[in-house]
C-alpha cells in the first residue's frame, strides 16, 4: 500500500499532488500494465525508492528506470483520458462523503444509521 507523507510547502504540495495522482492511476489501472511496469512504478511511487535502488537489482541504469517510469506514466494518463475511471471514482467518493455528512444532520437515529451504513457499503464497493 502506498503511503504519502504530507509536506505543505508550495513546491512539495504540487509534487505530492502529482505523485498522488499517479498512485491513484496505478491503483485503478495497475492490472493493465506488465508486471515489470507495475513493479517499477510501485517501487518508485509507493515504496519511495530512488532510481538507482530500483535499477540495481534489475541490472539497468537510472536513466533506463526513469525512461520506463515516464513511458508508464504516459500509458496511465492515456488510460485515464480514454476511460476516466479514476476521476469517476474520486467523484463517487466525494458524493458518498457529502451524503454521510448530510445524514449526520438527520434527527431520526434509525434513518441516519441506515444511510451511514449504506454509504459505507458503497465506499467499500469502490
N, C-alpha and C positions, 0 to 999 in steps of 0.2 A: 504494500500500500504506500502511496506517495504521501510525503509529509512536506509541507511548505512552511518555512519559518518567516513570520511577518516582520518586515522592516519598513517603517513608514517614511523613509526619505523619498524624495520625488523620484530619483533615478531608480531606486530599488523597487518602488511601487510599480513603475512601468515594467521593469524587468520581471518582477514577480507575476504581474498580470499576464505577461506573455508566457511565462513558464506554466502558470496555472491553466492557461488556455490549451497548451499542448498536453498537459496532464489529462484534462477533460477529454480532448480529442483522442488521446491514447486509450482512455477508458472506454470511449464509445466505439472506436474503430480498430483497436489493437488486434483483434482477432482476424482482421482483414490483411494485416501485414505478415511478412515472412517471420519466422521465429527469430532469425538474425536481426531484422529491423526492430522488432518489438523488444528484444533483449537489450539492444544498444540504447534504444530510447528510454526504457525503464531504468537502465543503469545511469543514464545522463540526467533524466528529469526526476526520477523517483528516489534513486539512491544517492544522487548528487556526486557521482564520481567524475573525476576530471577526464579529459580526452585521453591523456596518457594512461590513466588507470584502466580505462575501457580497452584501449588498443593493445596494451602489453600482452594480456593473456590470449588475445586473438591473433597476435603476430602482425598487427597492422599499425601504421603510423597515426599520429594525432590528426594529421591532415585528412587521412582516409576516414577516420572516425567522424570528423567534422563534416566531411562531404556526405557521408552516409546519413548523418543526422539532418542536414539541410535537405537532402533528397526526400527523406522520410517525412519531414515537416511539410514539404510541398505536397506529398501524397495525402497526408492527413487533412491539410487545408482543402485539397481538391475533393476529398470525400465529403467534407462538411459543406462545401459550396454546392455540391450536387445533391446531397441527401438531407442536410440540415438537422440531423438527429440531436447533436449537442445543443444547438440553440433551442430546439423544441423541449428538450429535457430540462434546460435551465428555466424556461418559461413555465413548464409544468410544476417544477419545484417551487417557484415563486408563487404560483397560483395556490398550491397547497398551503404554503405559509400564510397567505392572505386569508384563506378560508379558516385556518386554525386560529388566527388572530381574531377574526370576526366571531368565531364560535365562543371565544372567551368572554364576549360581552352578552351572551345569551343567559337569561336567568334560569331557565329550566335545566337542572343538572342532568336529567336523562337525555335531553336533546343535545346538550353540549357534549356529553360523554360520547354519544353516538357519532356526532360529527367529527370529534377529535380522533376517535377510533378509526373511522373511515379515511380521514386524511392521512393518518399514519400508515394504514394499509396501502393507500395509494402511493405514498412515498417509497415504501418498500418494494412496490412493483416497478418503480423506476429503476 
